[in-house]
Amino acid sequence: MHYKYPKRLYSCSFDGTVKLWDYVDGILIKTFVVGLKLHALFTLPSAEDSVFVIINKEKPDVFQLVSVKLPKSSSQEIEAKELSFVLDYINQSPKCIAFGNEGEYVAAVRDFYLSVYFFKKKTTSRFTLSSSRNKKHAKNNFTCVACHPKEDCIATGHKDGKIRLWRNFDDDKKYTYTCLHWHHDMVMDLAFSVTGTSLLSGGRESVLVEWRDATEKNKEFLPRLGATIEHISVSPAGDLFCTSHSDNKIIVIHRNLEASAVIQGLVKDSNIFTGLMVDPRTKALVLNGKPGHLQFYSLQHDKQLYNLDIIQQEYINDYGLIQIELTKAAFGCYGNWLATVEQRQEKETELELQMKLWMYNKKTQGFVLNTKVNMPHEDHITAVCFCNAEKLENPTLVTSSKDGHFKVWILTDDSDIYKKAVGWTCDFVGSYHKYQATNCCFSEDGSLLAVSFEEIVTIWDSETWELKCTFCQRAGKIRHLCFGRLTCSKYLLGATENGILCCWNLLSCALEWSAKLNVRVMEPDPNSENIAAISRSSVGSDLFVFKPSEPRPLYIQKNISREEVQWGVFVPRDVPESFTSEAYQWLNRSQFYFLTKSQSLLTFSTKSPEEKLTPTSKQLLAEESLPTTPFYFILGKHREQQDEKINEAFESELVQLPLTENIPAISELLHTPAHVLPSASFLCSKFVSSLLLSKETKSGEEIPEDVDMEEGKESDDSDKENDFTEKIQDTNNTDLGEDLLHQLSKSEEKELRKFRKVDYSWITVL
Amino acid sequence: MAGYKPVAIQTYPILGEKITQDTLYWNNYKPPYNYAVTASSRIHIYGRYSQEPIKTFSRFKDTAYCATFRQDGRLLVAGSEDGGVQLFDITGRAPLRHFEGHTKAVHTVDFTADKYHVVSGADDYTVKLWDIPNSKEILTFKEHSDYVRCGCASKLNPDLFVTGSYDHTLKMFDARTNKSVISVEHGQPVESVLLFPSGGLLVSAGGRYVKIWDVLKGGQLLVSLKNHHKTVTCLYLSSSGQRLLSGSLDRKVKIYSTTSYKVVHSFDYAASILSLALAHEDETIVVGMTNGILSVKHRKSEAKKDSLPRRRRPAYRTFIKGKNYMKQRDDILINRPSKKHLELYDRDLKNFRVSKALDRVLEPSCTIKTPEITVSIIKELNRRGVLANALAGRDEKEISRVLNFLIRNLSQPRFAPVLINAAEIIIDIYLPVIGQSPVVDKKFLLLQGLVEKEIDYQRELLETLGMMDMLFATMTRKESTSVWQHASDGFLENKKVES
């Protein structure tokens, strides 16, 4: 934050630059080149012309705090090489540095040391905790530091949960400290209030503690914040606190410790067991959220809609505790029913399982617990699926388990003369030679149920629960199983652990084709015959889109992510797109989202991120900063187009004729009274040019898409306007079966080579 | 932020019959008003509380049938095998009136609504109406073509009565018209008929069916109930008119709701049931059976709660203080969030007082009445990883309380997984101090014996299972593999429950 100009902001990055921004307008004002990796940045009101940065010079683990003098110059890019050393042997985390008493000193902590540098005296004092040397297991490492804004007082947080308040530290001998202890786990962050009367601390307990007057007795709590508190900050006016949490959440808290707002993105904290699902009602993405909750996340608005509490128990966040995990969830009957499975396994033999069935209540617009089944199986449940046939009169649910059984649950009428009620009961238990049931899947019309028992796939008639036939490929345990849809409903697909993808024809009961593909994710598109499979190779994950009726893929995208892709899902589009290009036809009805191991949610899009952002963030920005006059809209539109012209050198765009009614300029022009408009002669040329198509859309057919997608939380898009037809022709020549892999790797090689070539050309162009 | 979530108490479904308010009501009968019983050639009147005959009428030459009290309870009428109908005063011994006219056994008699007439039906296919003051026959109906075995007079209209006969018909007679006004076909020999107090509905029993007819619609069949698997012999309506009872030769009394005609409860008896009656306000249910036994059940009177000495409430003025304020136009209403009630153990858990929470649920009142709460708390403590802390540091009295609970509940399958874990932790904690207290040692020995016994049971069960598997294996295997696999599993579960 620039202290003189409150609307300016400094930022630093690993590329060695410090940038000055106007954050209200989103304009970059200046760039200072330092030339070293910058880990953190601090500014002080007392030293306006310099900033403090953390750098590491020689060894990777040695960090220094240096002050950088920012030269005054009018040019955009300035070299800032005037560094002066402040502190050595510090931690790279910004939490471990604090400036105190209006910039008189700076305190830094690392391991067992507290270092304080006095700017006036230009001396450094270093303090250690006496016990740290004597006791081996004393966990009093420093974790964070905060300085009193008015007095000479430093608060430090420690790994064992203690907070120490240091005073008289300007004297190496006479320094004293007092101890505050409430946290039982590491103190994650500390902050003093603006006046310095109270100290805030937080940690893994997810409780914000306010220590009034820095005494042990006067403390206030704000409990149950949901996840570990990572950072605490105080607003300059002092009326608001803010905590950021490990589950991608920011809470704004009033001075009187009342949470006033929660800003929640896609919850990132826990492991994703349930996979990605789409709620048929809200079209929201559903997956594990807060511990014990399912989160409903709107993809359109990048916003969490709500959390559904499944486990309904007090969450104790403590290290080493075995929590109840929400492992499976499935929607059924157009979102009317939700089945969830939770488990907790403390020891090998002690498994707690619970299955819950939730009914959607139209009145309250939420899910209401209907049936709770304790220990539905003897062992882990491997799959849960609903029968989603249209004509179905009785909702049916199938669970398969490692105990070798699969169970069919049906909804039964439980009503008597007192009340009307429905409940789920077990209707049928099936098994096959005591093999573990690994997967289950209903056909589209609900007439057949496929259950895989390790290596064997069994097909059951859903009317009578008779075993119809079995398929066995002896190619490892079946990892994924799914039926084809629409015209391909006679096919059943199975992916095994040994990397074979098999397709069986259900009419002839024979193997139709198989391919060697190490499938990690296999997802059918609910609106078309297409099936997306993501395979894992040593370099990254590859996407294949194919129809079960033919073994040749429709579309291949290599290297969608360097990490392992864990889950994927097709989200139906509200309005079908109409891509004419063959490579994009699979995206017409639905959009494919996938989640990588580091929990980045990615998707495929044909538009550039710039274009997608325009309607939301850019206009938002405009609305905030400038009075929205119709004149602005016309000029703004013009500017955007200019921006796009620049962008189009980098990104390829789909040529789309702008629809006249969608252009705000026109509507604004037509709906604004004439007397407030500028003169027509002034507007005319700009108005006409805003309607024109920019000629730069000729853009490169030869330019490849950038493969590294940004890994951001918000659904990042990568544009792919490439001639994939060529690649598909490559694969068209491949034969069935095992040859496919060979051919693929060849085509992959070819592609890689092409990338490399193009990459070079990029550099030469620049 | 969300508030504290109370511990989820695991509920266990009760196997077998579902408990509804009806089962509670009808189960409340323990073995009143006096009641009359006809058996052989006697009528006994039993005392309301004594369960012994307080009066006997024995002036019958042959078997007496269908003793019926008048509505006011002062007169009693009964038919007889020899065709006579006798009227008694409750206080006297000799019959007041003797109606002669039937040539065969009279199986049904009833008082009409005006109290001065008696209706009787006999095996000579006739139905007669008698006048009590004159002891004369007023009317004779000869419309039935078989034995008349049951009848019922309307409680509202003194001229209406219904009879059922073995000719499969029910006829409603009007004394003013001297012929039947409604005749309906039941389909089986009619054993019992009943008119609803309103007179709008008619119930008949015959064969395995109980049928309800709508009189107002001219005898349209409303419902046909087939819940017994042998002939239904008797019907009775509960005093409120909400429930209908039917007794049958299949040794069951079924109770139906008269709104939905669904069975809400059922009694089992030792022998086939011939007759059935309920006392005023359903206080007593009396059932006569083929083996000559009369079963009498009294309903336990609902224990009246002793109202606690009323606490002095704040004055009305203070009570409504501020509540009658009318919202003005610009006022902003701020509602105070309602306080959620937490159980005591939840309050302790909320404040992480784990030992105290465990102490609370180990109180005898909780362990005996609601052991599932205790088990749920132990489970919750285990989930929080503090079970060992909560169990540790207890003195002789406290630890024996924990052990008592374990001994009582360890062998129950629904609690076993949680309690075995707790028992292991206790043994780990208190192993070093064993031998210091004879009381605790004895408890430990008891626990050991229990575990050993349980192991023996399990071994026996496995043996049985093995034997059964062998039997199944020798059977011809027509069914598919999976089906009988399931059957054997189900059996195993049953055995577990029994054990």
Interface residues (C-beta under 8 A of the other chain):
Chain A: L222 P223 R224 L225 G226 A259 D309 Q312 Q313 E314 I316 D318 G320 L321 I322 I324 R344 E346 E350 E352 N374 D416 I417 Y418 V429 G430 S431 Y432 H433 E466 L467
Chain B: M1 A2 G3 Y4 K5 P6 V7 A8 Q10 K18 T20 Q21 S257 T259 S260 K262 V264 L349 K350 E380 N382 R383 R384 G385 P417 N421 S480 T481 S482 Q485 H486 D489
